[in-house]
Every structure is written in C-alpha cells, then in structure tokens.
Amino acid sequence: MIEYFNLYYFLYLASAFLLLIGLYLFLRKKSKRTCAIVLFALLLSNFILHFFKLTFYVYQEWMPYAIRTITPENICAVNVLVFPWFFLSKKNIVKDYLFYIGTMSIGATFLPVDVIGHNAFALETIRFYYSHILIWVVPLLMVMLKLHTLDYKRIIKVPFFFYFILCVILVNEVVLTGAGFVSIEHLYSYEIRNAALIFGPLAEVAFLGILLTALTPELFLTVPIGPNAGAAYHWPVVWLMIPFFIYFCVLAVLLSLPFEYKHIRKDIVKLMRQNRE
C-alpha cells in the first residue's frame, strides 16, 4: 500500500529518478532526431494511456461518470493531452511552457494524493505513476539533451499561457456540469471539485493556500458588491493570477539556472558595467 514515506513511496520515487538518469545516459550520445523520436513516443504513450485507462475495472465500474477523467479537468490531465503536440511545436513559448510547467509537475510524484492508501502494484497505481513521472521527466530531458534552448528573458510570458490553460479547465468544469458528469451543487466548490485550485485553496494543501492568498488582493477574495457584499469568495482563476505570476517567475528562474547561469551572469556583468559608466 502506498503511504507517505513508506518503502513503496520511496520505491516509486527512486524509479522516477532512475528513469531520468537511464534515459539521459542512453540518449546523450544519440542524434537529436533519435532523442526527439524517443521522447515524443513516451509522451504519445502517455496520451494513449490517458484514454485507454477507461478499460480498467476501476473506471468501468464508475461509468459513464469516469469519462470526465479523460477531459482537461486538471493541470496534469491537460499536460498529458497537450504535451505530445507541444513537443512538436517550433514556438519557443510553447516549449518553455512544456519545460517549466512540466518540471514543476514533479510535485505530483512527491505528493501522490490520488493513490495514497492504494495497493502499490495495482494497475491504476502503476498508471498514475507512469503518467505523472513522464510529465516532468520528458520536458527535463528535452532541455538536458539540447532539443530546446531556454532563455530566462522569456519566463515572464509563460504565466499568461498558463492563465489560458486555467480558463480551459474552468470552461471544461462548466461543460461537465451541464452535461451531468458533475453535480451542479459542486460547481464552484473549492472543497469538492477544484482542479488546479481555480475556485480557491484546498484544505489538503493549506500551506499552499496561505502562500497564495498572502499575495492575492482582498478584492479577489470577497464579493465586492450586491446583497452578498463582503462574503468570502475566491474569484475563479482571477484570484490565482498575481500570486502565481510572482511564485512562478521566481521558481522558473531557479529551474533555468543549471542551463542559463552563463547567460544570466553575462547579462548581470553587462548591466553592472553600464551602471559604472
């Protein structure tokens, strides 16, 4: 059974890093074409598995409501659906999103909430780890193998791309509710259906809620006018924008340092020289 910090927890964690190291050692001397084919194949396998999981017993007994799990209902689901096609893109902003949001998704490997208490070798547990490990391993390898070059100056653009993804998740939630896959009472509830925290912080990650709300203007945490004026209410998506932008940019710079430190150092030296003049 998977529990935080037990043997199986660390077994899957170690497997993730062994996969990263093993793939890097295998691909580092291969041609870029070979590297691209292997990484794309992994992302594509994840995409296919995302739909194939509906054949698993745990999903079959939950039909037709299980269909909602193959929609873009949360960040990880969106990543699985779009990463293969983002990987093929020639646009830097798309590849940047793939790298930064992908590598930040490592959190799901360290905090596997969905499989805590589950059989360690159940089919769904294995699928969960396979899916969530590839989400960050492949984007990281993409940069490590020089299939994409980062530029810390582009970091500021990525949050706006992420806001669009959050809006997609919000619209998907409304559509699922209208189609009957989600109870209408759960719409806008931050305690029951709250993918990507678009409706507010979750009790399970209270520390994250504190960090985010600390940088959120009070206006976006309450109803400003009308009969419910003053009532606590997190404006969907909007409440996240400012804190996410700040935290993301800081974390993204740190993630880019191993690859961009020379570029950053060069620009700092250049700026210092200009100030002296």
N, C-alpha and C positions, 0 to 999 in steps of 0.2 A: 504494500500500500504506500502511496506517495504521501509523505508528511514533510513539513518543513525541516530541513537539516537532518533527515534520516539517511540511511545508506542509499536508497533508491533516488532520493533527491539529488545527492551528490554524484550518483552514477550517471544520471541524465545530463547533469551539468558538465561533468568531465567528458562525456561523449560529444557534447557540443563543441568544446574546445579542441578535442582530438580531431573532430571532423574538419574544423577550420585549419588546423595545422597540417593535417594529412592532405587536404585538397591543395593547400598552398605549396607544400613540398612537391606534390605531384605535378602541379601546373606551372610552377615558376619558370621552368626552362622550356615550356611548350610555346608554340606560336600564339599570337594574340587571337587568331581565328579559332584555334583549338580551345583556348581558355573561354572565349565567348560562347562557343557551342556547348561546352560542359556546364557553364553557369546558367545559360538560358535553359538547357534541358532540366536542370534542377528546379528552376522557377516554374517551368511548364509542368513538371511532375506535381508540384505543389498546387498549381492551378487546377489540374485534372482531379487530384485527390480531394480538393475542396468540394467538388460536385459528387464524386464517387462515394464520399462518406455517407451519403443518403442511403446507400445499400447496407450500411452497418445496422445490426439489430437495434442498437441503442437509438438510432434515428428512425428506423422503420416503425418501432412501436410508438413513436411520437408523431407520426404522420397524421394530417398534412402539415401540422404546425412546424415540423422540422425544416420545411422548405425555407423558412425565414433565415436559417443559419447559412444558407449559401448566397444570401444577398449582402450588400455592403452595409451590414448592421453595426460594425465597429471598425476600429483602425486596422486591426490585424486582418480582418476579412477583406477590407479594401486593399491592403497591401498584397494579399495573396492574389486578388483578382487583377490588379493593375501592374504589379512588378514585372511580369514577363514582357509586357508591351512597353513599359518604361525603359527596360533594359535595352530594347531595340531602338529606342529613340536616339536621335542625334542632338537633341536640345540639352544644353548644359543644366538648365534649371530643373528639368525632369530627372536627369541623372543625379543632380545634387539632392533632390527630394528622396530619391531611391536610397542614396547613401545615408543621409542624416536621419531620416525617419526610420529607415531600415535598421541602422545600428542602434538607435535609441530603443528599438523594439526588443532589445536584449532583456529588457525588464521582465518580459513575459516568461523568459527562461528562468530567471531568478525568483519570480513571483508567479508560479503556475497555478493561479487561483482555481481555474476550471477543472483541474484534475487532482487537487488536494483531497485526500480521503479515498481516491480511486485505486483500483488494482494497478500495480506498477507496470504490468505487462498486458493489460487489456488492450484490445485493438484501438480503442478511442484514445487511450493514454499515449500509445506509441504515435498515433496520427497527430495528436496535439503537439507533441514534442518535435516531431519531424517538420511539421508545418511552421511552428514558431521559431525553430532553430534556423531553418533556411531563410527566413525573413531577414535575419541580421547577418548570417554568415556569408551569403552570396553578395550583398551590397558591399560588405567589408572587403571581400576578395576582389571585387570589381576594381576597387581603388588600389589595393595592395599589388594587384597584377598589372596595374597601369592601363586598365581598359577605360578609365575615366580619370581626368585630372581635376582636382579640386582647386578652388580659388576662394579664399576666405572672404573676399570682397563681394561674392555672390550670396553669402549666407543670408543677408538681410532680405532677399527675395523669397526664400523658401517658406517662411511663415504664411505669406499671402496665398501660396499654393495650398498650404495645409488648411487654411480657412475654407477654401473651396471644398476640400475633402470633407470637412466637418459639416458643411452645408449639404453635401450629398448624403451623409449619414442621417442628418435631420430629416431631409425630404424622404429618404427611404423609410424612416420610422413612421412618418405620417402615412405613407402609402401602405405599409404593412398593417397599420391600424385600420385604415379604411377598407383594406381587403379582408380583414377579420383574423389575420395571423397574430395580432397583438390586441389585448383587451383595451378598449377605449379609456378605461379608468387608469391605465398605466401610462398613457401618453403624457409626456412632460414630467413624469415622476422620476426624480433623481435617485430614488431608493430601489426601484424595481427594474425599469428599462432605461438605462442611462449609458449608452455606448459612448466611449470617448469623453465622458463627463460633460456632454453637451448641455445637460439640464442641471448641473450642479455637482458638488463633491460627493463621493461615496463614503459611507461610514467605514468600509473596509480599508480605505486608504485615507484616513482622517488627516494624517500628517501632510499628505499632498494637498488636501483641501485647504489646510492652514496656509501653506506656501502660496497657493494660487490666489485665495481671497485676500491675502495681505497686500497684493498689488492690484486688486480689482477695485475700481471706483465704486463707492457706495451706491451710486445711481443704478449700476447694473446688477445690484444685489437685492433691490427692492422694487415695489410697484410705485412709480413716481406720482401718478395722478389717479383720479376716479375714486369709486367707493372703497377700493382696497388699498388706497394710498398708504404707503408705509409698511405694507406686509412684506415679509421676506419672500423673495422670488429671484432666482437666477435667470437672467435673460438668456435663453438658449443660444449657444455658440458665442454670443457677444461677450458674455461675462469672462470667457477664457482668453479673448484676443490679446489684451495688454500683458497679463502675466505670462502667457505662452510666448509671446514675442520676446520678452526680456530673458526668460529662462532658456528658451531655445537658442537664442543667439550666443549666450554665454557657453552653453553646453556644446553647441556646434563648433565654436572656436576651439574648445578643448579637444573635441574629436578630430578636428582637422590638423592639430599641432604636429602629430607624427609625420604628416605628409606635407604640411605647409610652413613648417617652422623657418625654413630658409627664406621663403617669400616674405613672411611676416617680419623676420629680423631685418631683411633688406629694406623693407618699407619703413621700419622704425628708425634705422640708421639714416635713411634718406630724409625723413622728417626732422630728425634731430639736427642734421646738417643745415637744413633750410632755416630752422629756428635760430641757429647760431649766426647765420648770415643776416 
